Amino acid sequence: MGDLTIRPHQGAGAEILGIDLAAMTDNELNAVKQAYADYGLVFFRDQNLTEQQHINLAQRFGSININRFFSANSQFPEIAMVTKEADQETNIGGGWHTDHSYDQEPAMGSILVARDLPQSGGDTWFVSMYNALDDLSPGLRATLRSLQAVHSAKHVFGSSSEYEDLTEGRVTNKAAADELVDPIHPVIIRHPLSGKEALYVNPGFTRHFLGWTIEESEPLMELLYQKAVAEARICKFQWQPGSIAFWDNRATWHFAQNDYQGQRREMHRITLDGCDLNAA
Ligand code: SIN
């Protein structure tokens, strides 16, 4: 396995050093899979992947889930474009969320590759949903274990989107969001890879606790959200050319910072299929 090193990050996740992802051996793949299960979030630096190598890499971890709402790369439909042009004001992912919780079988995770970066800014922030449970009392955790929550894509990507003016033409296929049957997921899941408990609600796509109204759900959700993003718990990942982040949607949230007005940022995202979270 050579000199592959795993260095935990402040707040959440770990950086994996000493690996060339384009030529990863099976032993190295197993080590990366183990780190991904342990940390829910791994970073790589100084990689030089072509689009096809990005796809090949993703396929070594699972089957690709083609995003229905973001524009696809013109030559590689497996790659979703996460782009902010210099003259656009809003960005994609500019709030705490986890991808695809609006699906019955939410996506496992995403591999995000930096392609064009601003001079400064444009970091992605991450928090761990294992850590999010740490600050909660045993009593609150017991209550949360008894709850389920309804998630949806309609208010974000559908025809009644609350973010219509924010997407600046980058989101397509509203009908697909309108047609989705809103899924119900446990509020605390048993993570399918690590076996650990993780909080599974998020500000982007969770609407309300099952059997509660949105208004009734809000105070408790807000409390959970505030604790989850306590400053000391945030990993602030600074992108450089060749950087890659590979996160697990069931173990983390992320938030793309929008602090580089007037500059362009282009990221390529491949998302991987997940599984039913009610099983455990
Ligand atoms: C996303 O939410 O997937 C985008 C993250 C980023 O652009 O940093």
Residues whose N, C-alpha, C, O or C-beta is under 5 A from the ligand:
A	BS01	SIN	V82 I92 G93 T124 A256 M267
